[in-house]
């Protein structure tokens, strides 16, 4: 009887230790997944920001080119007066 109780106690201790180890590993895996997801989100945000910055640079360049072009605004009716 004592041997059976001892065996049951040992088995219970082993099961408890195994469950604890499994829980710890699951927690570590979850923390790793969260950290990876946060990193992925930061990379995606930086990639998007880089694309926005590149396009804004292109817009600024085009605006600069447009502002340096000499334009003449003719008064209303001036073109018709020349044709006449």
N, C-alpha and C positions, 0 to 999 in steps of 0.2 A: 504493500500500500504506500509506504514512504517513497519507494522507488517510482511509483506511478505519479505521485504528487510532485516529486522532484523533476520528473520528465516533463510533466505538464507545465511546471513553472519555467523550466528551461525553454520549452517550445514557445511559451508566451513571451518570454524575454526576447527570443530570436525574432518572433513576428513583430514585436513592438519596435525593435531596433531596425528591422527591415523597412517597416512602414515609415519610420522617422527618416531613414536614408532616402527612401523614394520621395517623400515630401520635400526634403531638402533639395534633391536633384530637380524636382519639378519647379521649385521656387527659383533655383539658379537658371533653369531653362527659360522661365518666364521673364526673368530680369534681363537675360541675354536678348530675348526677342524684343522686349521693350526698348532696350538700348539700340538695337539694330534698326527698329522702326523709327526711332528719333533721329538716328543718323541718316537714314534714307530720306526722311522728311527735310532735313537740313540741306542735303545734297540737291534734292528736287527744288527747294526754294532758291538756292544759290544759282542753279542752272537757269531757272526762270528769270531771276534778277539779271543774270548776265545777258540773256536774250533781250530783255527790256532795255538794258543799257546800250546794247549794240544797236538796236533799232532807233533808240533816241539819238544816238550819235549820228546815224544816217539821216534822220530828220533834221538835226541841227546843221549838218553839212549842206543838205539841200536848201534849207532856209537861208543859210549864209550865201550860197550861190545865187539864190533868187534876189536877195537884197543887194547884191553887187551888180545886178544887171541894170543898165541904164534904160529907163522907160520914159516915154513922153505921153502925157495925158492931153489929148486934144479937146478943146472946148466943144460942147454940143453943137452940131451943125457944121463944124469946120470941114469935115470930110466931104459933106455934100456941097459946100461952097467951092471947094477946089475942083470938084467934078464939073461944076457948071461952067 
